[in-house]
């Protein structure tokens, strides 16, 4: 717009600009307002979802601590169904797996751990569930299933624990050479001075002595 135009020319220029651009301006303003309110709604919804999930998780823990297994299962499974991506659902499933394992319900415990491994948002929780699942298989002497679970593990903070468990499984299967390698791998993955270092050293020595015998 020419800054030296007369007032009438300025008024006419403004009218013409509005005719040309007014609709897009209105649409832009409406969309901007909608996006602001949409974001606020999303934030409120997320907060509400998190609060509801927290209540259900608290109910699950209270029920477990008071030996009310059915209530614990109901609250946890509601979490897992309706708040699948929430961390509280992951925590609840892990707690239920521990509860079922303590009662000797190994199939149910495995199902909860598999759910965590499939649905948890954070890889660390997926790997923790996989480690516990592999241990559960090992304790039931389901060695092939244990090895399959271990071999699907990704590189993680639990790598040394997976390797140690693999050594335990291989040893139980009579594969002493493989067990020794797994224990060595587990030990190499430790930081200096960690308590498990001595345990792994003993396991390696026992395997070596047994192999020589």
C-alpha positions in Angstrom: 0.0 0.0 0.0 1.4 3.4 -1.1 2.2 5.5 2.1 1.6 8.7 0.1 -2.0 7.8 -1.0 -4.9 10.0 0.1 -7.3 8.9 2.9 -9.9 7.9 0.3 -7.4 5.9 -1.6 -6.2 4.2 1.6 -9.8 3.3 2.5 -10.5 1.9 -0.9 -7.2 0.0 -0.9 -8.1 -1.5 2.6 -11.5 -2.6 1.3 -10.0 -4.2 -1.8 -7.4 -6.0 0.3 -10.1 -7.3 2.7 -12.1 -8.5 -0.3 -9.1 -10.3 -1.6 -7.7 -11.7 1.7 -10.4 -11.5 4.3 -11.6 -15.0 3.9 -8.2 -16.5 4.4 -7.6 -14.2 7.4 -10.8 -15.4 9.1 -10.0 -19.0 8.3 -6.5 -18.6 9.7 -7.8 -17.0 12.9 -10.4 -19.7 13.4 -7.8 -22.4 12.8 -5.4 -20.7 15.2 -8.1 -20.5 17.9 -9.2 -24.1 17.3 -5.6 -25.4 17.6 -5.1 -23.6 20.9 -8.3 -25.0 22.3 -7.6 -28.4 20.8 -4.2 -28.5 22.5 -5.7 -27.4 25.8 -8.4 -30.1 25.4 -5.7 -32.7 24.6 -3.6 -31.7 27.6 -6.6 -31.8 29.9 -7.6 -35.2 28.5 -4.1 -36.6 29.0 -4.0 -35.3 32.6 -7.4 -36.9 33.3 -6.3 -40.2 31.7 -3.1 -40.2 33.8 -5.0 -39.5 37.0 -7.6 -42.3 36.3 -4.8 -44.7 35.5 -3.0 -43.7 38.8 -6.1 -44.5 40.8 -6.5 -47.9 39.2 -2.8 -48.7 39.8 -3.2 -47.7 43.5 -6.2 -49.9 43.8 -4.2 -52.8 42.2 -1.4 -52.4 44.7 -3.7 -52.1 47.7 -5.5 -55.2 46.6 -2.3 -57.2 46.2 -1.0 -56.1 49.6 -4.3 -57.1 51.3 -4.3 -60.4 49.5 -7.4 -59.6 47.4 -6.3 -61.2 44.1 -9.6 -60.8 42.3 -9.8 -57.0 42.9 -6.2 -56.7 41.9 -6.8 -58.6 38.7 -9.9 -56.6 37.9 -8.2 -53.2 38.4 -5.0 -54.2 36.6 -6.9 -55.6 33.6 -9.0 -52.4 33.3 -5.7 -50.5 33.2 -4.3 -52.8 30.6 -7.4 -52.5 28.4 -8.3 -48.8 28.7 -4.9 -47.2 29.4 -2.7 -49.5 27.4 0.0 -46.9 26.6 0.2 -45.6 30.1 3.1 -46.6 32.3 0.8 -47.5 35.1 -0.6 -50.3 33.0 2.9 -51.7 32.5 3.6 -51.5 36.3 0.3 -53.2 37.1 0.9 -56.0 34.6 4.4 -56.6 36.1 2.9 -56.7 39.6 0.2 -59.2 38.5 2.8 -61.4 36.9 4.7 -61.5 40.3 1.5 -62.3 42.1 0.5 -65.1 39.7 4.0 -66.6 39.9 3.9 -66.6 43.7 0.7 -68.6 43.5 2.1 -71.0 41.1 0.0 -69.8 38.2 2.9 -69.8 35.7 0.9 -69.6 32.5 -1.0 -66.5 33.8 2.3 -64.9 34.9 3.8 -65.6 31.4 0.8 -63.9 29.8 1.2 -60.7 31.8 4.9 -60.6 31.0 4.2 -61.1 27.3 1.7 -58.3 27.5 4.3 -55.9 28.9 6.9 -57.0 26.3 4.4 -56.2 23.6 2.8 -53.1 24.9 5.2 -51.2 27.1 6.2 -47.8 25.7 9.8 -47.9 27.1 12.2 -50.5 25.8 13.7 -51.0 29.3 10.3 -52.3 30.5 10.0 -54.6 27.5 13.4 -56.0 28.2 12.7 -56.4 31.9 9.6 -58.3 31.2 11.4 -60.5 28.7 14.2 -61.2 31.3 11.6 -62.3 33.9 9.8 -64.4 31.3 13.0 -66.2 30.4 13.7 -66.8 34.1 10.2 -68.2 34.5 10.8 -70.6 31.6 14.1 -71.6 33.1 12.6 -72.3 36.5 10.0 -74.5 34.8 12.8 -76.4 32.9 11.4 -75.0 29.6 15.0 -74.5 28.4 14.2 -74.0 24.7 11.6 -71.4 25.5 14.0 -69.7 27.8 16.7 -69.6 25.2 14.3 -68.3 22.6 13.3 -65.5 24.9 16.9 -64.6 25.7 17.9 -64.6 22.0 15.2 -62.1 21.2 16.5 -59.6 23.7 17.8 -56.3 22.3 21.0 -54.7 23.5 20.1 -53.1 26.8 21.1 -52.4 30.4 20.1 -56.0 31.1 22.6 -57.5 28.6 24.8 -58.9 31.3 21.8 -60.4 33.2 20.6 -62.0 29.9 24.0 -63.5 29.3 24.2 -64.9 32.8 20.8 -66.5 32.5 21.8 -67.9 29.2 24.8 -69.5 30.9 22.5 -71.0 33.5 20.2 -72.4 30.9 23.1 -73.8 28.8 24.6 -75.4 31.9 21.3 -77.0 32.8 21.1 -78.5 29.3 24.6 -79.9 29.7 26.2 -77.4 27.3 29.2 -76.5 29.5 31.3 -74.8 26.8 28.4 -72.6 25.8 27.7 -71.9 29.5 31.3 -70.8 30.1 31.2 -68.4 27.1 27.9 -66.9 28.3 29.2 -66.4 31.8 32.3 -64.8 30.4 30.2 -62.5 28.2 28.1 -61.6 31.3 31.2 -60.8 33.3 32.7 -58.7 30.6 29.6 -56.6 30.6 30.0 -55.6 34.2 31.6 -52.4 35.5 34.6 -52.9 37.7 33.7 -53.8 41.3 30.1 -54.9 40.8 28.9 -57.5 43.3 27.9 -60.0 40.5 31.5 -60.1 39.3 32.5 -62.5 42.0 29.5 -64.7 41.5 30.2 -65.0 37.8 33.8 -65.8 38.5 32.7 -68.7 40.7 30.3 -69.9 38.0 33.0 -69.8 35.4 35.4 -71.7 37.7 32.8 -74.4 38.5 32.1 -74.9 34.8 35.8 -75.1 33.9 36.5 -77.6 36.7 33.5 -79.7 35.7 34.6 -79.7 32.1 38.1 -80.8 33.1 36.7 -83.6 35.2 
